[in-house]
Amino acid sequence: MHGDRTLVWSIQLVATAVQLGNAFFLTVLPMVVKERYVNATSQSVTNRSCLEESWQVSVSNFFMTYRVLSQLVPILPGLFLAWLGDMGWRKSLITFPLLGLMLSRLVVLLMLMLDWPLQILWMEVIITGLCGGSAVFWSGIMTLLSLGSTGEDRSKLLMRAELLSGLSGFVGCMTAGHLYNFSSPTLRPGVVTLLLCFLLHASSMLYVIFFLQARALCDNRTSNKASNDTARDRSHKVVNIALLWVSGLLYNAVDSSTRNILVVFQLMEPLHWNVTQMSYGNASGFLITLSSFLSSIILSRWLSDSSLITIGLLSNAASMLPMAFATTAYMFFIARALALFSLMPVPLICSLLSQQVHSSSYSKVLISLQLSLKMSSAGTNLLYAKIYQETLTWFPGFVLILSSLISIVAIIPIRIFDSGLSVGRTYQVITDEEAGQRDLLFEMKELSDNKLISK
């Protein structure tokens, strides 16, 4: 048991280091893209208002294409890695994505140092996707943590992993905003930050390859035993999985698309943030993981996981609505404060989903969920980008209001799941063996009662 706890903490340590590196990268990427497009358009456009609109549309189109590639490329590699993971090669779920992250960060680092064209970023996103990307990596983390836990403590364990990665992301964003401007005659802005990102991903990959012993978790626990489920049990589980899946898709469509739009929303008018303000904005998003974790731990004493998911969706909807009208930094952070519980849904949905299937199918189910989330995000990102561009001149926050409405709609499948789960708890399947034991006990009780009467 002690070895299991050590292994679980090692997995969480890897996730924390990777998220720290991702925070560095996510802070540098928007600023590099913005500077390249501003410099390119300033040479061809002289009018200031036209210049502003030109680079804003260019940045928006770039991130739209970048996000779509990052969501579509990992699909086939992710399915292969899911099969490989369920065949017993559990470490492959995090080793290959780490390899892709390390190589792609190296490409971006060389792009900055050698002044390569911005189009090299398409190579970066393709390398990351062909190795599985973040979807497979985080699914692999959740799979290993699920195998190392029981159904009772799984939600808390997954939320703790979210907490640690969120805190590391918060530290990374707060630090990256200041490291970005560190430069010298031989170093461009952002090089130091990307170098640290590369070192974190490289060291995480080496640790996983040489020190992490994940095979011990393969046959460690079977919280979901292979039982002789009745047809009613199986259909009930299929319905539960479908409801959780739909709620996760709707939530992710809002969360992923909104985060992508917020990157552009913060760079443009009326906010027009610099790199330090961008880092603070990103850090506030990671800090929400702390409030979400603490809330889930405290509220789980009285509320079920499905109720906590509902609270998270309501929190997300409540934060998007005032953020749509934010014109200053303090208004943005006030709206951000309403999202205190908004990161609870995904780990809790994964926890509930893993309890509906056998442990030998964790990799397939969790990775399939993440890949389906990526595919839905690809479509919604395109839609959101087009809506944002069309409404940019008269109301930039229109897409955030749309996100608030979709978050409310995502509550419906969870409430249906919760009501069905309560019915499932009261429904008891009596097998032939149990029925025979029950009849035998009844006959013995009746015989003893007759003896008492005769006496």
Secondary structure per residue as TSV (DSSP state, phi and psi in degrees):
chain	resnum	aa	ss	phi	psi
A	1	M	-	360.0	-39.8
A	2	H	H	-63.8	-38.9
A	3	G	H	-63.6	-36.4
A	4	D	H	-63.7	-43.8
A	5	R	H	-63.8	-39.8
A	6	T	H	-63.2	-41.1
A	7	L	H	-66.0	-41.3
A	8	V	H	-62.9	-42.7
A	9	W	H	-66.6	-33.5
A	10	S	H	-64.0	-41.1
A	11	I	H	-63.4	-42.3
A	12	Q	H	-66.8	-33.1
A	13	L	H	-64.0	-42.1
A	14	V	H	-62.4	-45.0
A	15	A	H	-60.8	-38.3
A	16	T	H	-65.4	-45.4
A	17	A	H	-63.8	-40.7
A	18	V	H	-65.7	-41.6
A	19	Q	H	-66.2	-33.5
A	20	L	H	-62.7	-43.7
A	21	G	H	-65.3	-39.3
A	22	N	H	-63.0	-36.5
A	23	A	H	-63.4	-40.3
A	24	F	H	-60.3	-47.3
A	25	F	H	-65.6	-43.4
A	26	L	H	-68.1	-22.8
A	27	T	H	-80.1	-36.7
A	28	V	H	-75.8	-41.8
A	29	L	H	-55.0	-52.2
A	30	P	H	-61.0	-37.5
A	31	M	H	-69.2	-38.4
A	32	V	H	-65.0	-44.7
A	33	V	H	-63.0	-45.0
A	34	K	H	-60.2	-48.2
A	35	E	H	-62.4	-39.7
A	36	R	H	-65.3	-43.2
A	37	Y	H	-72.9	-35.2
A	38	V	H	-63.6	-44.1
A	39	N	H	-65.4	-36.5
A	40	A	H	-71.1	-42.1
A	41	T	H	-76.4	-27.2
A	42	S	H	-66.5	-23.4
A	43	Q	T	-80.7	-21.6
A	44	S	T	-111.3	-17.8
A	45	V	-	-121.2	130.9
A	46	T	-	-102.1	-33.6
A	47	N	-	-68.4	130.7
A	48	R	H	-65.8	-44.6
A	49	S	H	-65.4	-40.7
A	50	C	H	-66.0	-37.2
A	51	L	H	-61.7	-45.3
A	52	E	H	-61.1	-47.8
A	53	E	H	-66.1	-35.9
A	54	S	H	-65.4	-49.3
A	55	W	H	-73.3	-27.8
A	56	Q	H	-65.6	-44.2
A	57	V	H	-65.2	-39.4
A	58	S	H	-63.8	-44.2
A	59	V	H	-64.4	-41.8
A	60	S	H	-61.9	-44.5
A	61	N	H	-65.0	-38.9
A	62	F	H	-61.3	-50.8
A	63	F	H	-66.6	-30.9
A	64	M	H	-61.9	-48.9
A	65	T	H	-67.2	-40.6
A	66	Y	H	-60.9	-45.5
A	67	R	H	-67.3	-40.0
A	68	V	H	-62.9	-44.3
A	69	L	H	-62.1	-42.5
A	70	S	H	-66.2	-21.0
A	71	Q	H	-96.4	-25.5
A	72	L	H	-95.5	-36.8
A	73	V	T	-60.6	-38.5
A	74	P	T	-74.5	-1.5
A	75	I	H	-62.4	-58.0
A	76	L	H	-66.3	-46.6
A	77	P	H	-58.9	-35.6
A	78	G	H	-65.5	-40.5
A	79	L	H	-64.6	-39.9
A	80	F	H	-64.0	-44.2
A	81	L	H	-67.1	-32.4
A	82	A	H	-63.2	-44.6
A	83	W	H	-62.3	-42.4
A	84	L	H	-64.0	-38.4
A	85	G	H	-66.3	-42.4
A	86	D	H	-74.3	-13.9
A	87	M	T	-81.4	-3.9
A	88	G	T	117.7	-11.3
A	89	W	-	-88.7	69.8
A	90	R	T	-65.7	-36.7
A	91	K	T	-65.6	-22.5
A	92	S	H	-64.0	-23.9
A	93	L	H	-66.7	-23.4
A	94	I	H	-116.6	-22.0
A	95	T	H	-69.4	-49.3
A	96	F	H	-64.6	-45.3
A	97	P	H	-60.2	-35.8
A	98	L	H	-66.3	-37.2
A	99	L	H	-61.6	-43.9
A	100	G	H	-63.9	-41.7
A	101	L	H	-62.9	-42.4
A	102	M	H	-63.1	-47.0
A	103	L	H	-67.1	-40.7
A	104	S	H	-68.1	-38.6
A	105	R	H	-66.0	-34.1
A	106	L	H	-64.2	-38.9
A	107	V	H	-62.9	-44.7
A	108	V	H	-66.9	-37.9
A	109	L	H	-61.4	-43.9
A	110	L	H	-66.8	-33.2
A	111	M	H	-61.1	-42.5
A	112	L	H	-70.4	-43.2
A	113	M	H	-69.6	-37.5
A	114	L	H	-102.6	4.1
A	115	D	T	59.0	44.2
A	116	W	-	-72.1	159.8
A	117	P	-	-66.7	158.4
A	118	L	T	-64.1	-23.5
A	119	Q	T	-63.2	-12.9
A	120	I	H	-65.3	-18.1
A	121	L	H	-66.4	-23.8
A	122	W	H	-65.9	-35.6
A	123	M	H	-65.3	-39.7
A	124	E	H	-59.6	-47.8
A	125	V	H	-71.1	-31.6
A	126	I	H	-70.7	-41.9
A	127	I	H	-60.6	-45.3
A	128	T	H	-60.6	-44.6
A	129	G	H	-67.9	-40.1
A	130	L	H	-65.2	-21.5
A	131	C	T	-96.0	6.9
A	132	G	T	111.8	-35.5
A	133	G	H	72.1	-171.5
A	134	S	H	-67.9	-29.5
A	135	A	H	-60.9	-47.9
A	136	V	H	-70.3	-38.0
A	137	F	H	-60.9	-51.6
A	138	W	H	-70.5	-30.3
A	139	S	H	-65.6	-38.8
A	140	G	H	-64.2	-41.0
A	141	I	H	-60.7	-46.1
A	142	M	H	-66.9	-35.5
A	143	T	H	-63.7	-48.0
A	144	L	H	-65.3	-38.8
A	145	L	H	-69.1	-35.8
A	146	S	H	-66.7	-38.9
A	147	L	H	-68.6	-25.6
A	148	G	T	-95.3	16.0
A	149	S	S	-140.4	165.5
A	150	T	-	-96.7	168.1
A	151	G	T	-61.3	-28.8
A	152	E	T	-71.7	-39.8
A	153	D	T	-105.2	8.2
A	154	R	H	-66.8	-43.7
A	155	S	H	-59.9	-43.9
A	156	K	H	-64.8	-37.0
A	157	L	H	-68.0	-42.7
A	158	L	H	-68.3	-37.5
A	159	M	H	-67.7	-34.2
A	160	R	H	-65.8	-38.4
A	161	A	H	-63.2	-40.2
A	162	E	H	-62.6	-39.0
A	163	L	H	-62.9	-49.7
A	164	L	H	-63.7	-41.7
A	165	S	H	-68.7	-34.8
A	166	G	H	-67.0	-42.1
A	167	L	H	-64.6	-39.9
A	168	S	H	-67.2	-36.1
A	169	G	H	-64.2	-38.9
A	170	F	H	-62.2	-47.6
A	171	V	H	-62.2	-42.2
A	172	G	H	-63.0	-42.8
A	173	C	H	-67.4	-41.6
A	174	M	H	-63.6	-35.6
A	175	T	H	-79.1	-39.3
A	176	A	H	-63.5	-34.5
A	177	G	H	-60.9	-30.6
A	178	H	H	-90.9	-34.0
A	179	L	H	-69.3	-27.9
A	180	Y	T	-58.6	-40.1
A	181	N	T	-80.9	-2.8
A	182	F	-	-72.8	117.2
A	183	S	-	-149.4	171.6
A	184	S	B	-151.2	175.6
A	185	P	T	-56.8	-23.7
A	186	T	T	-105.0	-7.6
A	187	L	B	-122.8	130.4
A	188	R	-	-82.3	158.5
A	189	P	T	-59.3	133.5
A	190	G	T	98.7	-15.9
A	191	V	H	-65.9	-44.6
A	192	V	H	-62.3	-42.2
A	193	T	H	-62.5	-45.5
A	194	L	H	-68.6	-32.0
A	195	L	H	-64.3	-42.8
A	196	L	H	-63.6	-39.4
A	197	C	H	-60.1	-46.3
A	198	F	H	-62.0	-43.1
A	199	L	H	-64.7	-38.7
A	200	L	H	-64.7	-44.5
A	201	H	H	-69.1	-38.4
A	202	A	H	-66.3	-44.5
A	203	S	H	-66.6	-35.2
A	204	S	H	-64.6	-41.6
A	205	M	H	-65.4	-42.5
A	206	L	H	-65.0	-37.8
A	207	Y	H	-64.6	-42.9
A	208	V	H	-64.0	-42.0
A	209	I	H	-67.5	-43.5
A	210	F	H	-101.2	-20.1
A	211	F	T	-122.7	-27.6
A	212	L	-	-80.0	119.9
A	213	Q	-	-102.8	81.8
A	214	A	G	-82.5	-14.1
A	215	R	G	-63.6	-25.4
A	216	A	G	-62.7	-21.8
A	217	L	G	-86.5	-11.4
A	218	C	T	-63.1	-44.4
A	219	D	T	-114.4	23.4
A	220	N	T	-68.7	-55.4
A	221	R	-	-135.2	152.4
A	222	T	-	-132.6	77.2
A	223	S	S	-65.4	-25.9
A	224	N	S	-110.1	98.3
A	225	K	-	-76.6	148.1
A	226	A	-	-72.2	100.2
A	227	S	-	-111.5	164.4
A	228	N	-	-85.3	77.0
A	229	D	-	-68.6	142.0
A	230	T	-	-76.0	167.8
A	231	A	H	-60.8	-34.3
A	232	R	H	-68.6	-38.7
A	233	D	H	-61.5	-46.9
A	234	R	H	-64.6	-43.0
A	235	S	H	-65.4	-36.1
A	236	H	H	-64.0	-40.4
A	237	K	H	-68.5	-38.0
A	238	V	H	-62.7	-42.7
A	239	V	H	-63.6	-43.1
A	240	N	H	-59.7	-45.4
A	241	I	H	-61.7	-42.7
A	242	A	H	-63.3	-41.9
A	243	L	H	-65.6	-43.7
A	244	L	H	-63.4	-39.8
A	245	W	H	-62.4	-47.0
A	246	V	H	-62.8	-44.3
A	247	S	H	-62.4	-41.4
A	248	G	H	-64.1	-40.1
A	249	L	H	-63.7	-43.8
A	250	L	H	-65.7	-43.9
A	251	Y	H	-63.7	-44.2
A	252	N	H	-67.4	-34.8
A	253	A	H	-59.1	-39.6
A	254	V	H	-72.0	-50.0
A	255	D	H	-65.3	-49.6
A	256	S	H	-65.8	-48.7
A	257	S	H	-65.5	-38.8
A	258	T	H	-66.9	-41.8
A	259	R	H	-61.5	-38.5
A	260	N	H	-67.2	-40.6
A	261	I	H	-68.5	-36.5
A	262	L	H	-61.8	-31.5
A	263	V	H	-58.6	-47.2
A	264	V	H	-73.9	-37.6
A	265	F	H	-58.9	-37.2
A	266	Q	H	-76.0	-31.0
A	267	L	H	-76.0	-27.0
A	268	M	S	-101.9	177.6
A	269	E	T	-69.3	145.7
A	270	P	T	-88.6	-7.5
A	271	L	T	-76.4	-56.3
A	272	H	-	53.2	59.8
A	273	W	-	-80.8	154.6
A	274	N	-	-93.6	-175.7
A	275	V	H	-65.6	-35.4
A	276	T	H	-67.1	-44.2
A	277	Q	H	-65.3	-36.1
A	278	M	H	-60.9	-42.1
A	279	S	H	-65.7	-37.8
A	280	Y	H	-66.7	-39.3
A	281	G	H	-63.8	-43.7
A	282	N	H	-64.7	-39.2
A	283	A	H	-63.7	-36.7
A	284	S	H	-63.0	-34.6
A	285	G	H	-65.7	-41.4
A	286	F	H	-70.4	-31.5
A	287	L	H	-66.5	-23.4
A	288	I	H	-62.7	-25.4
A	289	T	H	-61.7	-33.3
A	290	L	H	-65.0	-49.2
A	291	S	H	-65.8	-36.3
A	292	S	H	-66.0	-41.0
A	293	F	H	-65.8	-49.6
A	294	L	H	-61.9	-39.2
A	295	S	H	-64.4	-42.3
A	296	S	H	-66.0	-37.5
A	297	I	H	-67.3	-43.8
A	298	I	H	-72.7	-48.1
A	299	L	H	-73.9	-21.3
A	300	S	T	-66.4	-14.2
A	301	R	T	-67.4	-27.5
A	302	W	T	-119.9	-20.6
A	303	L	S	-118.3	151.9
A	304	S	-	-79.6	169.1
A	305	D	H	-61.4	-39.3
A	306	S	H	-65.7	-34.6
A	307	S	H	-68.1	-38.1
A	308	L	H	-65.8	-36.8
A	309	I	H	-62.9	-41.4
A	310	T	H	-60.7	-43.3
A	311	I	H	-62.1	-40.9
A	312	G	H	-62.2	-41.0
A	313	L	H	-67.3	-40.0
A	314	L	H	-64.0	-40.0
A	315	S	H	-62.9	-40.9
A	316	N	H	-64.4	-42.2
A	317	A	H	-64.8	-39.9
A	318	A	H	-67.2	-29.7
A	319	S	H	-81.5	-33.4
A	320	M	H	-68.1	-35.5
A	321	L	H	-63.2	-54.6
A	322	P	H	-70.0	-25.4
A	323	M	H	-65.2	-27.7
A	324	A	T	-62.6	-24.8
A	325	F	T	-105.2	9.5
A	326	A	-	-72.4	127.2
A	327	T	-	-118.9	-9.7
A	328	T	S	-131.7	166.7
A	329	A	H	-64.0	-41.3
A	330	Y	H	-67.7	-32.9
A	331	M	H	-66.2	-37.9
A	332	F	H	-62.5	-45.3
A	333	F	H	-73.5	-28.4
A	334	I	H	-64.3	-44.5
A	335	A	H	-64.0	-36.5
A	336	R	H	-64.2	-32.9
A	337	A	H	-66.6	-23.6
A	338	L	T	-73.1	-13.7
A	339	A	T	-91.0	33.2
A	340	L	T	-60.9	-31.2
A	341	F	T	-110.7	9.5
A	342	S	T	-73.4	-12.2
A	343	L	T	-99.5	8.4
A	344	M	S	-74.0	-33.3
A	345	P	H	-57.3	-50.2
A	346	V	H	-62.4	-53.2
A	347	P	H	-62.6	-33.3
A	348	L	H	-72.6	-36.7
A	349	I	H	-63.9	-41.8
A	350	C	H	-62.9	-39.2
A	351	S	H	-64.6	-46.2
A	352	L	H	-65.6	-37.0
A	353	L	H	-66.7	-40.8
A	354	S	H	-66.2	-25.1
A	355	Q	T	-80.1	-6.0
A	356	Q	T	-96.2	-6.8
A	357	V	S	-130.2	165.9
A	358	H	-	-74.7	151.9
A	359	S	G	-61.0	-26.2
A	360	S	G	-70.9	-10.6
A	361	S	G	-110.0	9.2
A	362	Y	H	-56.3	-48.0
A	363	S	H	-61.2	-48.1
A	364	K	H	-61.0	-46.3
A	365	V	H	-68.7	-49.2
A	366	L	H	-69.1	-38.7
A	367	I	H	-71.4	-38.5
A	368	S	H	-61.6	-38.2
A	369	L	H	-62.0	-48.5
A	370	Q	H	-63.7	-39.0
A	371	L	H	-69.9	-36.9
A	372	S	H	-66.4	-34.9
A	373	L	H	-63.6	-39.4
A	374	K	H	-65.1	-42.5
A	375	M	H	-64.3	-43.3
A	376	S	H	-65.9	-35.7
A	377	S	H	-65.4	-34.1
A	378	A	H	-60.1	-44.2
A	379	G	H	-68.2	-44.8
A	380	T	H	-69.8	-31.4
A	381	N	H	-64.1	-42.2
A	382	L	H	-61.9	-44.8
A	383	L	H	-63.8	-45.9
A	384	Y	H	-63.0	-41.4
A	385	A	H	-63.1	-41.8
A	386	K	H	-68.0	-42.2
A	387	I	H	-63.6	-40.7
A	388	Y	H	-63.2	-42.3
A	389	Q	H	-66.1	-36.6
A	390	E	H	-72.8	-30.5
A	391	T	H	-102.1	5.6
A	392	L	T	-60.9	-38.8
A	393	T	T	-78.4	-29.0
A	394	W	T	-110.2	-26.9
A	395	F	-	-162.6	89.8
A	396	P	T	-62.5	-23.6
A	397	G	T	-88.8	11.6
A	398	F	H	-61.2	-41.0
A	399	V	H	-65.7	-26.5
A	400	L	H	-71.9	-35.2
A	401	I	H	-64.6	-40.2
A	402	L	H	-60.2	-40.6
A	403	S	H	-63.1	-39.1
A	404	S	H	-61.7	-41.7
A	405	L	H	-66.9	-41.4
A	406	I	H	-66.7	-34.8
A	407	S	H	-61.3	-38.6
A	408	I	H	-67.2	-40.4
A	409	V	H	-62.3	-35.0
A	410	A	T	-64.8	-16.4
A	411	I	H	-71.0	-30.1
A	412	I	H	-58.5	-51.0
A	413	P	H	-60.8	-34.7
A	414	I	H	-67.4	-39.5
A	415	R	H	-68.0	-36.6
A	416	I	H	-64.6	-42.9
A	417	F	H	-59.7	-43.0
A	418	D	H	-63.9	-42.5
A	419	S	H	-67.9	-38.5
A	420	G	H	-67.4	-33.8
A	421	L	H	-68.2	-37.5
A	422	S	H	-66.0	-36.0
A	423	V	H	-67.0	-39.5
A	424	G	H	-63.2	-32.6
A	425	R	H	-68.8	-33.7
A	426	T	H	-83.1	-18.3
A	427	Y	-	-82.5	126.3
A	428	Q	-	-124.0	127.1
A	429	V	-	-89.9	124.1
A	430	I	-	-105.6	113.7
A	431	T	-	-78.8	170.9
A	432	D	H	-61.5	-39.9
A	433	E	H	-64.1	-44.4
A	434	E	H	-64.8	-37.4
A	435	A	H	-65.0	-40.0
A	436	G	H	-64.5	-42.7
A	437	Q	H	-62.3	-38.4
A	438	R	H	-65.2	-41.9
A	439	D	H	-65.6	-38.3
A	440	L	H	-64.6	-43.6
A	441	L	H	-62.8	-38.3
A	442	F	H	-65.1	-41.8
A	443	E	H	-66.0	-40.7
A	444	M	H	-64.2	-39.6
A	445	K	H	-65.8	-40.2
A	446	E	H	-66.5	-38.4
A	447	L	H	-64.9	-43.3
A	448	S	H	-66.8	-36.5
A	449	D	H	-63.6	-39.2
A	450	N	H	-65.0	-38.0
A	451	K	H	-64.5	-40.9
A	452	L	H	-63.7	-40.2
A	453	I	H	-65.9	-40.7
A	454	S	H	-66.3	-33.2
A	455	K	-	-71.3	360.0
